[in-house]
Amino acid sequence: MMPFQPVMLATDALIYLLLVLAVSFAWYTRRHDHLRAPWRRVARSHTAMGALVIIGVYVVIGLLDTFHFRLANGEDEQGNVRYASEIHSALDLLATPLRERREKTYSAPFATHLYARETIELPDGGQVRDFPRLKWGGAHLEDPVRDRNADILWRMLAGIAIGAGVWLALMVLYTWRKAGDGRQWWSDPDKGPQRTAAWIGLLMLVLLGLSLTLAGAYHVLGTDKVGEDVFYQSLKSIRTGLVIGTLTTLVMLPAAILLGIMAGYFRGWVDDVIQYLYTTLSSVPGVLLIAAAVLMMQIYMSNHQDEFNSLTERADLRLLFLCVILGVTSWTSLCRLLRGETLKLRQLEYVQAAQAFGVGHFTTLVRHILPNVMHIVLIVVVLDFSGLVLAEAVLSYINIGVDPNTNSWGNMINSARLELAREPLVWWSLLAAFLFMFVLVLAANLFADVVRDAFDPRLRERS
């Protein structure tokens, strides 16, 4: 009997496709020196290597949340395995304590009592207004007032020791495998970017160790209105941010590359039609177009509820639809850039020589035009990633983003809008969403700047 039944959501399939494309691109790049050269410049950047480690941690968490399945739920009368209707992910399984340990309502970070006073029944039958003890947060403490600070300190030291120990073991294995002598690796000036990545990796492993030792005993980022752990919500929101930032690219790139190159290469009426198309689309306010499309999608889901087996599949379809809409409204700027670059390239000698020798248009576009505009495509993709992550937060804030059942930083910020108006103030949901989103966007922007400098031929000529 299989303990689980794999489930392939629509966004899961596209994420796996994106992984295959990324691996194929990396394999193709390794075989061509002119493509490897810019990436060598990226690898020599301290900023890029540090940011890449942070992005890698987010990607690992997002991939863990991408493998979905249904757990086995016994057998029926015929001996067939029954599976639960609820869909879980590998991240849900690893974070089971965070997912299942729900409180009654709000509680502050590292708190042992609820955030609001309630009427508590005393053993003698009396009543008193006080802060009730949490069911899970700090439940192992006999006297929270006396023992909490010391317990948190010891758990923090243990988490730091675990993270540092794992990092030290990995570094010993890495330096021994690469150099044979760790002292040589640490003193080599050419290994500076790698050492930067190692120190950022130490920070990430220490944070992981702290999460393991603290999150199991406390709500490190508090709980929300229904008592769900905010740290768990923040981790689950990583996948949504990555999906919005990456899958939108799959929708945007084909139209932008195809139409942009065709407009610049063929010119004439083809150029006029494509210019009219993206000029008209750019004239429509993007927010209104997204809002109209999302509202139509909501109406369709409401009228066809039988087509969805679970709330997870319904929320995933809305997430995919949002990626499609963002892709449809964001391809015009890249198309315009590619049109201008293609107009310049078609006047160069090697393109005109290919035309003079009777080379077909398709071959000319694929072999001479497309490879020479890919640096623009790559630069725009990495620069637009952070903007798309922020766009999801803004759209969810105005209730036209992802499904309310989907964990996302935008939904967390939208919920925090009401929490900031209550008394006492609930601030930790907003802070958690801000910190997780800020770190990802900052790392993506830093990495994108280095990639732009490495791939832009004009900047390379200046340097």
Secondary structure, 3 states (H helix, E strand, C coil): CCCEEEECCHHHHHHHHHHHHHHHHHHHHHCCHHHHHHHHHHHCCHHHHHHHHHHHHHHHHHHHCCCEEEEEEEECCCCCEEECCCCEEHHHHHCHHHHHCCCCCCECCCCCECCCCEEEECCCCCEEEECCECCCCCCCCCCHHHHHHHHHHHHHHHHHHHHHHHHHHHHHHHHHHHCCCHHHHHHCHHHHHHHHHHHHHHHHHHHHHHHHHHCCCCCCCCECCCCCEHHHHHHHHHHHHHHHHHHHHHHHHHHHHHHHHHHHHHCHHHHHHHHHHHHHHHHCCHHHHHHHHHHHHHHHHHHCHHHCCCHHHHHHHHHHHHHHHHHHHHCHHHHHHHHHHHHHHCCCHHHHHHHHCCCCHHHHHHHHHHHHHHHHHHHHHHHHHHHHHHHHHHHHHCCCCCCCCCCCHHHHHHHHHHHCCCCCCCCHHHHHHHHHHHHHHHHHHHHHHHHHHHHCHHHHHHC
